[in-house]
């Protein structure tokens, strides 16, 4: 039986950063009548429609389902705090302080803002989502802005000394590269504290050149001399990173293990629609997922996978248990459109 110690988790600290969005969840409409609207079911259906309009113009109606806090860090932080950890979220939550859209975060999730949020238009389909995100100007000195939001250099040092530091969404925001590197050099790569966890989720690295991706992967590997490093990716991201870096992976499912070995990353978690994989200490672990054919929401599923995994890390769970925790968190989210509560989280871990 998995020991889910709520009191223990309450005393574990996590810093999560550094993005922040306002997500507008939309469904593209394929056909309408006076009474009803029929949506595009799949990304392929939508893509075929657009391809058929090549050389022409078209108009697409959208049903607005919801406006909610978005970004990898706010979603991960909210679910991790909901499970029970003490979380500090430092992100792009508002120019002069967190906006009201972030007020639904749990009480044990402290909110610190260093910039205005970006906006995401999330087009939802049954088989995934298309994220449209207009670019915004970067802070002049991102790390200094983060330090100020956290209360100064001393307070930032304490925050980065948490039991778990999660840095997410490198792929979509250009200045994250310099922010992650500066934060690692100043606050991570100083004193070895291998009992502490350093968690990374790159998000989609597709638009970044190979040299930049390689530099980031080498940074993650270097951080492993000071903290236990964890990289979370989906299968497409794992394959894409390997391809960009010219790393041969005849079996796509092995990409995570190859990356772990190549860059000295302690744990690489790979999530897919039908299974989750973990590569650690030269071994591969696998756990099936419960596929949800008609999810209530898909935007944020990966972040909830990460939150479950991070909670399991803080609880000191085994590799198999960490995968089960991550899967349970993601599954609950897509079925219910909210983060998994502690009791449900523990019950899922103890299902036989």
KEKE-3310 file (N, C-alpha, C; in steps of 0.2 Angstrom, whole numbers, plus 5000, padded with zeros to 4 digits):
npx = (5004:5003:5010:5002:5006:4999:5002:5016:5018:5013:5023:5032:5041:5039:5045:5038:5039:5040:5031:5015:4998:4983:4971:4960:4947:4942:4930:4931:4919:4911:4899:4883:4866:4850:4848:4858:4876:4889:4904:4922:4929:4942:4959:4964:4952:4950:4962:4961:4950:4955:4965:4958:4954:4965:4972:4960:4948:4942:4930:4929:4918:4919:4915:4915:4921:4927:4936:4951:4964:4980:4995:5009:5016:5006:4996:5001:5006:4994:4988:4997:4998:4985:4985:4992:5005:5017:5017:5026:5022:5029:5027:5021:5009:5003:5005:5006:5004:4996:4983:4964:4960:4969:4965:4959:4968:4974:4975:4987:4996:5007:5007:5017:5021:5030:5028:5017:5003:5004:4992:4983:4975:4966:4962:4951:4950:4944:4955:4966:4974:4976:4986:4986:4996:4999:5014:5023:5032:5048:5054:5066:5078:5076:5079:5082:5069:5062:5068:5065:5051:5050:5055:5067:5085:5090:5078:5074:5085:5081:5069:5073:5079:5070:5062:5058:5061:5052:5054:5047:5040:5049:5049:5040:5042:5054:5063:5065:5075:5087:5083:5082:5095:5102:5096:5100:5114:5116:5108:5106:5117:5128:5129:5130:5115:5109:5098:5087:5075:5075:5065:5060:5051:5050:5041:5034:5048:5050:5052:5064:5082:5094:5106:5103:5094:5102:5111:5103:5099:5112:5114:5104:5109:5121:5116:5113:5123:5121:5108:5094:5089:5075:5067:5052:5043:5032:5029:5031:5039:5051:5056:5058:5067:5078:5080:5083:5095:5103:5103:5102:5087:5080:5069:5055:5050:5061:5067:5067:5075:5087:5090:5091:5103:5112:5114:5115:5104:5094:5081:5069:5054:5041:5026:5011:4996:4992:5001:5013:5030:5045:5062:5076:5091:5096:5086:5070:5053:5035:5018:5001:4990:4973:4964:4954:4941:4933:4937:4934:4941:4957:4968:4981:4983:4995:5002:4995:4999:5012:5011:5006:5017:5027:5021:5022:5036:5040:5034:5042:5041:5041:5048:5038:5027:5027:5024:5011:5005:5006:4999:4986:4983:4983:4973:4961:4960:4957:4945:4937:4940:4947:4959:4966:4960:4968:4963:4958:4969:4977:4969:4969:4982:4983:4975:4972)
npy = (4994:5011:5024:5038:5052:5065:5075:5075:5079:5092:5099:5100:5110:5119:5127:5135:5140:5148:5155:5162:5163:5169:5159:5156:5146:5138:5131:5127:5129:5118:5117:5125:5126:5134:5131:5122:5119:5111:5104:5104:5089:5083:5088:5085:5085:5099:5104:5099:5106:5119:5117:5115:5128:5134:5148:5155:5163:5162:5161:5157:5152:5153:5144:5150:5143:5144:5155:5155:5153:5151:5143:5134:5134:5140:5131:5118:5122:5125:5112:5104:5111:5109:5095:5095:5101:5114:5128:5140:5150:5158:5169:5175:5184:5196:5214:5223:5215:5199:5195:5194:5182:5173:5170:5159:5149:5138:5141:5137:5140:5152:5167:5175:5189:5194:5199:5204:5193:5182:5179:5165:5157:5144:5131:5118:5101:5084:5075:5083:5099:5115:5128:5145:5159:5175:5185:5193:5208:5205:5205:5217:5212:5197:5188:5197:5203:5192:5190:5201:5200:5189:5194:5200:5196:5188:5182:5176:5166:5158:5153:5146:5136:5127:5111:5105:5112:5118:5121:5127:5127:5131:5131:5140:5153:5165:5172:5163:5155:5162:5166:5153:5149:5159:5158:5145:5145:5155:5151:5137:5129:5128:5124:5106:5098:5085:5078:5086:5091:5094:5100:5099:5105:5106:5110:5113:5111:5114:5125:5130:5131:5118:5120:5128:5120:5110:5116:5119:5106:5102:5111:5106:5093:5097:5103:5092:5088:5095:5095:5082:5078:5080:5077:5080:5075:5074:5061:5065:5076:5071:5063:5073:5081:5072:5070:5083:5084:5075:5062:5045:5035:5021:5015:5024:5024:5023:5035:5043:5037:5037:5050:5053:5045:5051:5064:5064:5064:5062:5057:5053:5057:5051:5055:5048:5046:5033:5026:5029:5032:5029:5033:5028:5027:5018:5010:5005:5010:5007:5012:5009:5021:5028:5029:5043:5045:5056:5069:5081:5092:5096:5105:5108:5095:5089:5097:5093:5080:5082:5088:5078:5069:5077:5078:5065:5064:5072:5065:5055:5043:5027:5023:5016:5020:5034:5035:5030:5040:5051:5048:5046:5059:5067:5060:5062:5075:5078:5072:5079:5092:5099:5100:5086:5081:5078:5066:5058:5057:5049:5037:5033:5029:5018:5008:4992)
npz = (5000:4996:5004:5007:5014:5021:5030:5029:5016:5016:5022:5012:5001:4985:4971:4957:4940:4924:4917:4911:4907:4900:4896:4883:4880:4866:4853:4837:4824:4813:4806:4806:4813:4816:4829:4833:4834:4825:4829:4823:4824:4825:4824:4811:4803:4804:4799:4786:4781:4781:4772:4760:4758:4752:4743:4743:4754:4770:4784:4801:4813:4831:4846:4862:4876:4889:4899:4907:4920:4913:4905:4908:4921:4930:4929:4933:4946:4953:4953:4960:4972:4976:4978:4989:4992:4998:4989:4979:4966:4953:4941:4925:4929:4930:4927:4937:4948:4953:4942:4942:4937:4941:4954:4958:4963:4975:4993:4998:4988:4985:4976:4965:4954:4940:4927:4914:4909:4895:4881:4877:4863:4863:4853:4854:4851:4849:4848:4853:4853:4847:4849:4849:4851:4853:4853:4866:4873:4881:4898:4903:4910:4914:4925:4936:4937:4941:4953:4960:4961:4969:4981:4983:4982:4992:4997:4985:4984:4994:4989:4978:4984:4987:4991:4979:4963:4949:4932:4918:4901:4891:4878:4871:4875:4871:4880:4890:4889:4892:4905:4912:4911:4918:4931:4934:4935:4945:4956:4957:4952:4962:4976:4980:4981:4981:4986:4983:4971:4953:4941:4924:4910:4894:4885:4868:4857:4844:4836:4839:4835:4832:4839:4850:4857:4860:4869:4879:4884:4888:4898:4907:4910:4916:4928:4935:4943:4954:4958:4959:4943:4932:4918:4909:4895:4880:4869:4856:4858:4863:4853:4843:4849:4849:4835:4831:4837:4830:4835:4835:4835:4833:4838:4843:4856:4864:4864:4875:4885:4878:4878:4891:4894:4886:4890:4904:4912:4926:4927:4915:4910:4899:4891:4884:4874:4877:4885:4898:4900:4909:4911:4920:4929:4919:4917:4911:4914:4913:4911:4908:4902:4905:4892:4886:4877:4874:4880:4893:4894:4886:4886:4896:4901:4900:4910:4921:4922:4925:4938:4946:4945:4951:4964:4968:4968:4978:4989:4989:4981:4972:4956:4948:4955:4954:4940:4940:4948:4941:4929:4935:4939:4927:4920:4929:4927:4913:4913:4922:4921:4931:4944:4952:4968:4985:4991:4981:4973:4981:4983:4970:4968:4976:4971:4965)
capx = (5000:5007:5009:5001:5007:4997:5006:5023:5017:5011:5029:5037:5041:5040:5045:5036:5039:5040:5026:5008:4994:4976:4968:4953:4946:4937:4929:4929:4912:4911:4892:4878:4859:4848:4848:4864:4882:4893:4911:4927:4930:4949:4964:4964:4946:4951:4967:4958:4945:4959:4969:4954:4953:4971:4971:4954:4947:4937:4928:4927:4915:4921:4911:4920:4919:4929:4942:4954:4971:4984:5002:5012:5017:5000:4992:5005:5006:4988:4986:5002:4996:4978:4986:4994:5012:5017:5019:5026:5021:5032:5026:5018:5002:5000:5010:5007:5002:4992:4976:4959:4959:4973:4962:4956:4973:4973:4978:4994:5000:5008:5007:5022:5021:5035:5027:5010:5002:5002:4986:4983:4968:4966:4957:4950:4947:4944:4961:4971:4973:4980:4987:4988:4999:5003:5021:5023:5039:5051:5057:5073:5082:5071:5081:5081:5062:5060:5071:5061:5044:5051:5056:5074:5090:5090:5071:5075:5089:5077:5064:5076:5082:5065:5063:5057:5060:5050:5055:5043:5038:5055:5049:5036:5044:5061:5068:5066:5082:5092:5081:5084:5102:5105:5094:5103:5120:5116:5105:5106:5124:5132:5131:5127:5110:5106:5091:5082:5073:5075:5060:5060:5046:5052:5035:5036:5054:5050:5054:5071:5087:5097:5112:5099:5091:5108:5114:5098:5100:5118:5112:5100:5114:5126:5112:5112:5128:5119:5101:5092:5086:5069:5064:5046:5041:5028:5033:5033:5045:5057:5058:5060:5074:5083:5081:5086:5102:5106:5103:5098:5082:5076:5062:5053:5049:5067:5070:5068:5081:5093:5092:5094:5110:5117:5115:5116:5098:5092:5074:5066:5047:5038:5019:5008:4989:4990:5005:5018:5036:5050:5069:5079:5096:5097:5080:5063:5047:5030:5012:4996:4985:4966:4962:4948:4940:4929:4939:4930:4946:4963:4973:4983:4983:5002:5004:4993:5003:5018:5009:5005:5023:5030:5019:5025:5043:5040:5032:5048:5038:5045:5047:5031:5022:5027:5020:5004:5002:5006:4993:4980:4982:4981:4966:4956:4959:4954:4938:4933:4942:4950:4965:4964:4961:4972:4960:4957:4976:4980:4965:4971:4989:4982:4971:4976)
capy = (5000:5017:5028:5045:5056:5072:5080:5076:5083:5099:5102:5100:5116:5119:5133:5133:5145:5155:5158:5163:5165:5169:5154:5156:5139:5139:5126:5129:5126:5116:5118:5127:5127:5139:5128:5119:5119:5105:5106:5100:5084:5082:5092:5083:5088:5106:5105:5097:5111:5125:5116:5116:5135:5137:5152:5158:5166:5158:5163:5151:5154:5149:5144:5152:5138:5146:5159:5152:5154:5146:5143:5128:5135:5141:5125:5114:5124:5124:5105:5102:5114:5106:5089:5096:5104:5121:5130:5146:5151:5164:5169:5181:5184:5203:5219:5226:5210:5194:5197:5190:5176:5168:5170:5152:5145:5136:5145:5136:5142:5159:5170:5181:5190:5198:5202:5203:5187:5182:5176:5159:5155:5136:5128:5112:5095:5078:5072:5087:5106:5120:5134:5151:5163:5181:5186:5200:5210:5202:5209:5219:5208:5192:5185:5202:5204:5186:5191:5207:5197:5185:5198:5201:5191:5183:5178:5171:5161:5153:5150:5141:5131:5122:5103:5104:5118:5116:5126:5124:5131:5135:5131:5145:5160:5166:5174:5158:5152:5166:5165:5147:5148:5163:5155:5139:5147:5159:5148:5129:5126:5131:5118:5100:5096:5080:5076:5090:5089:5100:5097:5103:5103:5111:5112:5111:5114:5113:5131:5132:5128:5113:5122:5131:5114:5106:5120:5118:5099:5102:5114:5101:5088:5101:5104:5086:5088:5098:5092:5077:5081:5076:5080:5078:5077:5069:5056:5069:5081:5067:5061:5079:5083:5068:5072:5090:5084:5070:5056:5039:5031:5017:5014:5030:5023:5023:5041:5046:5033:5039:5057:5052:5043:5056:5071:5063:5067:5057:5054:5056:5054:5052:5053:5047:5045:5026:5024:5033:5029:5033:5030:5030:5023:5013:5005:5008:5008:5009:5011:5011:5026:5026:5034:5046:5047:5063:5073:5087:5097:5093:5110:5107:5088:5087:5100:5089:5074:5084:5090:5071:5067:5081:5076:5059:5065:5075:5060:5050:5037:5023:5025:5014:5024:5040:5035:5029:5046:5056:5046:5047:5066:5069:5057:5065:5082:5078:5069:5083:5099:5102:5096:5080:5082:5073:5060:5054:5055:5043:5032:5030:5026:5012:5004:4986)
capz = (5000:4995:5010:5006:5020:5019:5034:5026:5009:5018:5024:5007:4997:4978:4967:4950:4936:4925:4912:4914:4901:4901:4891:4880:4877:4860:4849:4830:4822:4806:4803:4811:4811:4820:4835:4836:4831:4825:4829:4820:4829:4825:4821:4804:4800:4804:4794:4779:4779:4779:4766:4755:4756:4749:4738:4744:4760:4774:4790:4805:4820:4837:4852:4868:4881:4895:4900:4913:4920:4909:4906:4911:4928:4934:4930:4937:4953:4956:4955:4965:4978:4977:4981:4996:4994:4999:4982:4977:4959:4951:4934:4922:4931:4930:4927:4944:4953:4950:4940:4946:4934:4945:4961:4960:4965:4982:4998:4999:4982:4985:4969:4964:4947:4937:4921:4912:4906:4888:4880:4872:4860:4863:4849:4857:4847:4853:4848:4854:4853:4843:4853:4846:4856:4851:4856:4870:4874:4886:4903:4901:4913:4917:4932:4940:4938:4945:4960:4963:4962:4975:4987:4983:4981:4998:4996:4979:4985:4998:4985:4973:4988:4989:4990:4971:4958:4942:4927:4913:4895:4888:4870:4868:4877:4870:4885:4895:4888:4896:4912:4915:4912:4923:4937:4936:4937:4951:4962:4957:4951:4968:4982:4978:4985:4976:4989:4980:4964:4948:4936:4918:4905:4889:4880:4861:4855:4837:4832:4841:4831:4836:4844:4856:4860:4863:4874:4885:4886:4892:4905:4912:4912:4921:4934:4938:4948:4960:4960:4955:4937:4929:4911:4906:4888:4877:4864:4850:4860:4864:4846:4840:4852:4847:4828:4830:4839:4826:4839:4832:4839:4829:4841:4846:4863:4867:4864:4882:4887:4874:4880:4898:4894:4882:4894:4911:4916:4931:4926:4909:4909:4893:4892:4877:4875:4879:4890:4901:4901:4913:4911:4926:4931:4914:4917:4908:4917:4909:4915:4904:4903:4903:4886:4887:4870:4873:4886:4895:4892:4885:4887:4903:4903:4902:4916:4927:4923:4929:4945:4949:4945:4956:4970:4969:4969:4985:4993:4989:4979:4968:4949:4946:4959:4951:4934:4942:4951:4935:4925:4938:4939:4920:4919:4932:4924:4907:4914:4926:4920:4937:4947:4956:4975:4988:4993:4975:4971:4985:4981:4963:4969:4980:4967:4963)
cpx = (5004:5005:5008:5001:5005:5001:5013:5023:5016:5018:5034:5036:5043:5040:5043:5036:5041:5035:5020:5004:4987:4973:4961:4952:4940:4936:4927:4923:4913:4904:4887:4871:4856:4848:4854:4870:4886:4900:4916:4929:4938:4953:4964:4958:4947:4956:4965:4954:4950:4963:4965:4952:4960:4969:4964:4954:4942:4936:4926:4924:4918:4916:4916:4917:4921:4935:4945:4961:4975:4991:5004:5013:5011:4996:4995:5005:5000:4986:4991:5000:4989:4979:4989:5001:5011:5021:5020:5026:5024:5031:5023:5011:4999:5005:5011:5005:4997:4985:4971:4958:4964:4971:4960:4961:4972:4977:4985:4998:5001:5009:5012:5022:5027:5034:5019:5009:5002:4995:4986:4975:4969:4961:4956:4947:4947:4950:4967:4969:4978:4980:4990:4990:5003:5009:5020:5031:5042:5053:5064:5078:5078:5073:5080:5074:5059:5062:5067:5054:5045:5053:5063:5079:5090:5083:5071:5079:5085:5072:5067:5079:5076:5066:5062:5057:5058:5050:5052:5041:5044:5053:5045:5038:5052:5065:5069:5073:5087:5090:5083:5091:5105:5103:5098:5110:5121:5113:5105:5113:5129:5134:5127:5121:5106:5099:5086:5081:5072:5071:5060:5055:5048:5046:5038:5043:5055:5053:5061:5076:5091:5103:5109:5097:5097:5111:5109:5099:5107:5118:5109:5105:5119:5122:5112:5118:5127:5112:5099:5087:5081:5067:5058:5044:5036:5032:5036:5039:5051:5060:5061:5066:5079:5085:5085:5094:5106:5107:5099:5093:5078:5069:5060:5052:5055:5070:5072:5074:5088:5095:5094:5101:5115:5119:5115:5110:5096:5086:5072:5059:5044:5030:5016:5001:4988:4995:5010:5024:5041:5057:5073:5085:5097:5091:5074:5057:5041:5023:5007:4992:4978:4964:4955:4946:4936:4931:4935:4935:4953:4969:4975:4984:4991:5005:5001:4996:5009:5017:5009:5012:5027:5028:5022:5033:5044:5038:5037:5045:5043:5044:5040:5026:5021:5023:5013:5001:5001:5000:4987:4978:4980:4974:4960:4955:4955:4946:4934:4935:4944:4955:4962:4965:4965:4969:4960:4964:4978:4976:4967:4978:4988:4977:4975:4973)
cpy = (5006:5022:5036:5049:5063:5077:5081:5080:5091:5103:5102:5106:5115:5126:5131:5140:5143:5159:5160:5166:5166:5164:5155:5150:5140:5132:5128:5125:5124:5118:5121:5127:5133:5137:5125:5121:5113:5107:5102:5095:5083:5087:5091:5085:5095:5108:5104:5103:5117:5123:5117:5123:5138:5142:5156:5161:5162:5162:5157:5154:5150:5150:5145:5147:5141:5151:5157:5154:5149:5147:5137:5128:5136:5135:5119:5116:5123:5117:5103:5105:5110:5099:5090:5100:5111:5124:5137:5147:5158:5164:5175:5181:5191:5208:5222:5221:5205:5197:5192:5183:5170:5167:5163:5147:5143:5141:5144:5136:5150:5161:5176:5182:5195:5201:5201:5196:5187:5179:5170:5158:5148:5133:5120:5107:5089:5074:5077:5094:5109:5126:5140:5157:5169:5183:5193:5201:5206:5207:5211:5214:5203:5190:5191:5203:5198:5187:5196:5204:5193:5188:5200:5195:5185:5178:5173:5165:5155:5150:5145:5136:5126:5115:5102:5111:5115:5122:5123:5129:5135:5136:5137:5152:5161:5167:5168:5155:5155:5166:5159:5146:5152:5161:5149:5141:5151:5155:5140:5126:5129:5126:5112:5099:5090:5077:5080:5089:5095:5097:5102:5100:5108:5114:5111:5115:5115:5119:5133:5128:5123:5115:5125:5125:5110:5110:5119:5111:5099:5105:5110:5096:5091:5102:5098:5084:5091:5096:5086:5079:5077:5080:5076:5080:5072:5066:5060:5073:5077:5065:5068:5082:5079:5069:5078:5089:5078:5063:5051:5036:5027:5016:5020:5030:5024:5030:5044:5043:5036:5046:5057:5050:5048:5062:5070:5065:5061:5053:5057:5053:5056:5050:5053:5046:5038:5023:5029:5029:5033:5029:5033:5025:5017:5009:5009:5005:5010:5008:5013:5017:5024:5032:5037:5049:5054:5067:5079:5093:5094:5098:5109:5100:5086:5091:5096:5083:5076:5085:5083:5068:5070:5079:5070:5059:5068:5070:5054:5043:5033:5025:5022:5018:5031:5040:5034:5036:5051:5054:5047:5055:5069:5066:5060:5072:5082:5075:5075:5091:5103:5097:5091:5082:5076:5066:5055:5052:5049:5037:5028:5026:5019:5007:4998:4984)
cpz = (5000:5001:5008:5012:5019:5023:5031:5020:5011:5020:5018:5002:4990:4976:4960:4946:4929:4920:4915:4908:4904:4895:4889:4877:4872:4856:4842:4827:4814:4802:4808:4808:4816:4827:4838:4832:4831:4824:4824:4825:4830:4822:4813:4800:4799:4799:4787:4776:4777:4773:4760:4753:4754:4743:4738:4751:4764:4781:4795:4812:4825:4843:4858:4874:4888:4894:4907:4914:4916:4909:4910:4919:4932:4935:4934:4944:4956:4957:4960:4972:4981:4980:4988:4998:4995:4993:4982:4969:4957:4944:4931:4923:4931:4930:4934:4950:4950:4948:4943:4943:4937:4952:4963:4962:4973:4987:4999:4993:4982:4978:4969:4956:4945:4931:4919:4908:4898:4887:4875:4870:4859:4859:4851:4852:4851:4853:4850:4854:4849:4847:4849:4851:4853:4856:4860:4871:4880:4892:4901:4904:4917:4924:4937:4942:4942:4952:4964:4965:4969:4982:4988:4982:4986:4998:4990:4980:4990:4994:4981:4977:4990:4988:4982:4968:4951:4938:4921:4907:4893:4881:4867:4870:4876:4875:4891:4895:4893:4904:4915:4916:4918:4930:4939:4938:4944:4957:4962:4957:4956:4973:4980:4984:4982:4979:4986:4973:4959:4942:4930:4913:4899:4885:4873:4859:4848:4833:4834:4837:4836:4841:4850:4860:4864:4869:4880:4888:4890:4898:4910:4914:4917:4928:4938:4943:4954:4963:4956:4949:4934:4923:4910:4899:4886:4872:4858:4851:4860:4857:4843:4843:4849:4839:4827:4832:4835:4830:4836:4837:4835:4832:4845:4853:4867:4867:4871:4885:4884:4877:4887:4898:4891:4886:4901:4915:4920:4929:4919:4909:4903:4893:4885:4879:4878:4884:4892:4902:4906:4913:4916:4928:4926:4914:4914:4912:4913:4913:4909:4906:4902:4898:4887:4880:4869:4880:4887:4893:4891:4886:4894:4905:4905:4908:4922:4928:4927:4936:4949:4950:4951:4963:4973:4971:4977:4990:4994:4986:4974:4960:4946:4949:4956:4944:4935:4944:4945:4931:4928:4938:4932:4919:4922:4929:4918:4908:4918:4925:4926:4939:4952:4964:4979:4989:4987:4972:4975:4984:4975:4964:4972:4977:4964:4956)
residu = (UNK:UNK:UNK:UNK:UNK:UNK:UNK:UNK:UNK:UNK:UNK:UNK:UNK:UNK:UNK:UNK:UNK:UNK:UNK:UNK:UNK:UNK:UNK:UNK:UNK:UNK:UNK:UNK:UNK:UNK:UNK:UNK:UNK:UNK:UNK:UNK:UNK:UNK:UNK:UNK:UNK:UNK:UNK:UNK:UNK:UNK:UNK:UNK:UNK:UNK:UNK:UNK:UNK:UNK:UNK:UNK:UNK:UNK:UNK:UNK:UNK:UNK:UNK:UNK:UNK:UNK:UNK:UNK:UNK:UNK:UNK:UNK:UNK:UNK:UNK:UNK:UNK:UNK:UNK:UNK:UNK:UNK:UNK:UNK:UNK:UNK:UNK:UNK:UNK:UNK:UNK:UNK:UNK:UNK:UNK:UNK:UNK:UNK:UNK:UNK:UNK:UNK:UNK:UNK:UNK:UNK:UNK:UNK:UNK:UNK:UNK:UNK:UNK:UNK:UNK:UNK:UNK:UNK:UNK:UNK:UNK:UNK:UNK:UNK:UNK:UNK:UNK:UNK:UNK:UNK:UNK:UNK:UNK:UNK:UNK:UNK:UNK:UNK:UNK:UNK:UNK:UNK:UNK:UNK:UNK:UNK:UNK:UNK:UNK:UNK:UNK:UNK:UNK:UNK:UNK:UNK:UNK:UNK:UNK:UNK:UNK:UNK:UNK:UNK:UNK:UNK:UNK:UNK:UNK:UNK:UNK:UNK:UNK:UNK:UNK:UNK:UNK:UNK:UNK:UNK:UNK:UNK:UNK:UNK:UNK:UNK:UNK:UNK:UNK:UNK:UNK:UNK:UNK:UNK:UNK:UNK:UNK:UNK:UNK:UNK:UNK:UNK:UNK:UNK:UNK:UNK:UNK:UNK:UNK:UNK:UNK:UNK:UNK:UNK:UNK:UNK:UNK:UNK:UNK:UNK:UNK:UNK:UNK:UNK:UNK:UNK:UNK:UNK:UNK:UNK:UNK:UNK:UNK:UNK:UNK:UNK:UNK:UNK:UNK:UNK:UNK:UNK:UNK:UNK:UNK:UNK:UNK:UNK:UNK:UNK:UNK:UNK:UNK:UNK:UNK:UNK:UNK:UNK:UNK:UNK:UNK:UNK:UNK:UNK:UNK:UNK:UNK:UNK:UNK:UNK:UNK:UNK:UNK:UNK:UNK:UNK:UNK:UNK:UNK:UNK:UNK:UNK:UNK:UNK:UNK:UNK:UNK:UNK:UNK:UNK:UNK:UNK:UNK:UNK:UNK:UNK:UNK:UNK:UNK:UNK:UNK:UNK:UNK:UNK:UNK:UNK:UNK:UNK:UNK:UNK:UNK:UNK:UNK:UNK:UNK:UNK:UNK:UNK:UNK:UNK:UNK:UNK:UNK:UNK:UNK:UNK:UNK:UNK:UNK:UNK:UNK:UNK:UNK:UNK:UNK:UNK:UNK:UNK:UNK:UNK:UNK:UNK:UNK:UNK:UNK:UNK:UNK:UNK:UNK:UNK:UNK:UNK)
# end
